[in-house]
Amino acid sequence: MTKEERYGHLLPQVAALCDGESDMVAKMANVSALLHTEFGFWWTGFYRVRGEELLLGPFQGPLACVHIGFGKGVCGTAWKEHRTVVVPDVEQFPGHIACSSESRSEIVVPMIKEGEVVAVLDIDSRDLNTFDEVDARNLEQMVALMV
């Protein structure tokens, strides 16, 4: 099954998980578990906007950074710029925050509600060049289903 097909299989599941559920933390918990299980990523989870920082939310994987400043690292950049950030090699990203030395590539997708970023979906891989436009497009659709 191609990556596109795997996402195509997951999108209806995400829609069903979020339909009628008002609690964002519950949605984040289920979506991070679903993605982590399906793709076997190194780290899959959410950071929620709390004031001038991102605060760790539901995730799957090893221990993580708890607080990330606005515009800092990949997550803070995606928040600041209101855009998905794909990083083929985290060592090449200026200001990368190394929560784990095992992380080699990363994608961060902002969750936007009423024009404001309310959270970011952060996914890390142990391999270089894991993420591409297929991931970006499908993960953007997933987070849109959550708001």
ZILIN-V737104 format. One record per backbone hydrogen bond with DSSP energy under -1.0 kcal/mol. NH is the residue of the N-H (numbers start at 0). CO is the residue of the C=O. If there is no record, write none. Layout:
nh: (NH	NH)
co: (CO	CO)
This chain:
nh: (5	6	7	8	9	10	13	14	15	16	17	18	20	26	27	28	29	30	31	32	33	34	35	36	37	38	39	41	42	43	44	45	46	47	48	49	52	53	54	55	56	59	67	69	70	71	75	76	77	78	79	80	82	84	86	89	91	92	95	98	102	103	104	105	106	107	108	110	112	115	117	118	119	120	121	122	123	124	128	135	136	137	138	139	140	141	142	143	144)
co: (1	2	3	4	5	6	9	10	11	12	13	14	17	22	23	24	25	26	27	28	29	30	31	32	33	34	35	123	123	59	121	57	119	54	117	52	49	67	47	65	45	43	53	51	75	68	71	72	73	74	75	76	77	107	105	103	88	89	92	96	99	124	124	86	122	84	120	118	115	112	110	110	46	108	44	106	42	104	87	131	132	133	134	135	136	137	138	139	140)
